[in-house]
Amino acid sequence: MPGFEVFGEEEKREIMEVLDTGVLFRYEFPEQRKGIYKVRTFEEKFAAYSGAKYGQAVTSGTVALKVALAVLGVGPGDEVITQGFTFVATWEAILDIGAVPVFTEIDETLNMDPADLEKKITDKTRAIIPVHMMGSAARIEEIVAIADRHGIPVIEDTAQAAGAKLNGKGLGSFGRLGTFSFDAVKTMTTGEGGMVITDDEELWRKMSEYHDHGHDHAQNPGGRGGEGRSFIGFNYRMMELQGAIGLAQLAKLDLMIETQKLHKTRLKEAAAGIPGATFRTQLDEEGDNATFFAFLMPDATKAQAVNAVLKAEGCGAIYFADNTWHYYPKWEHLLGGKTLAESGWPFVSHGKRRVVYDKDALPQSAEIMGRCLVFQVPIKMSEERLQEICAALEKAASAV
Ligand SMILES: *Cc1c(COP(=O)(O)O)cnc(C)c1O
């Protein structure tokens, strides 16, 4: 997750262009801004890069999900399906729009299991959000086919997979909408920020209005503030400074991914020597954005034994089974239905608990996560550190 690693002169130059005009707001100030529209340009370039017609920049990846759900008309009483291995933000957005999250199993892609998705669809399902976790594709073509059969729109949570592809097509461009995050630790960063991409002009116009208090950004006789409003919006506007940084980071994205791929290949070769080790299923190895490297042991005991050796060598892997931010059984606040709403909504209605989450509801995911070990793959990895990790993996190979 390396965008911050390559922050440099290019970003500073872009930022200075904005500071020279003094216009930090993405709209208005036509004379003062001297033709500089950083957020708008970033939207156009990012959408084109990702293979979509339109881009809508917003303040975060979490908001990107919320805006996508909003323009699909999702709200209270609806269910939205996502996977039990994702960052909490995915289901926070579902709850924030008033809907209830439903969780599917993952398979060895470490993403949504299409077979389980089919089982979780009900007559209340209004959207499906597969997540391309750790830079690699979910079975998005199968998922979209299932969703189409049921007439349910797909939002791809592509927060961790900017620049990744499946058979040459950008992740995020398969569903009705694709969302991205540019937070401080993502593949490319604007400090805080997000984007929604789509080919659907009407959805894009709705996003544009919704994210800016209902302002209509098409040319209109009333001018900004004088236009009529189609619906009630909110404020999720991105700043020009973020747009400027985004442009500089986007220009570096291909190179970042290429460098990570080289490092990831080295780690993969070293891990291949561990008896019983297999790799996460990748539908398109070439399209991987390579921010993470995941491998699986035959069982949890072996995975922990391998990680004990890695840790002793100062090279411990991430064990997501114990991670409290990304994995369903560890989300105690969700399982307990703890919200700030005194009514308990949406988990409680009229004093009665209406949504109950069982900690053990995803046994297939638990089985997979229990034997999964993950390394983050930085861009600026010294040869020394790379050799250290490879040596630790070799040592682990002879220990199990
Ligand atoms: C980071 C992340 C988000 C949220 O992005 P923010 O910009 O931090 O709000 C959403 N989904 C996933 C899978 C993420 O990793």
The ligand as a Gaussian input file, in Angstrom:
#p B3LYP/6-31G(d) Opt

LIG

0 1
 C       -9.723000       1.702000       2.777000
 C      -10.931000       0.974000       2.393000
 C      -12.190000       1.595000       2.306000
 C      -12.446000       2.996000       2.796000
 O      -11.656000       3.975000       2.276000
 P      -11.394000       5.343000       3.080000
 O      -10.878000       6.236000       2.005000
 O      -10.376000       5.048000       4.139000
 O      -12.686000       5.810000       3.624000
 C      -13.261000       0.861000       1.848000
 N      -13.127000      -0.434000       1.514000
 C      -11.955000      -1.079000       1.601000
 C      -11.876000      -2.511000       1.190000
 C      -10.820000      -0.411000       2.060000
 O       -9.668000      -1.058000       2.177000

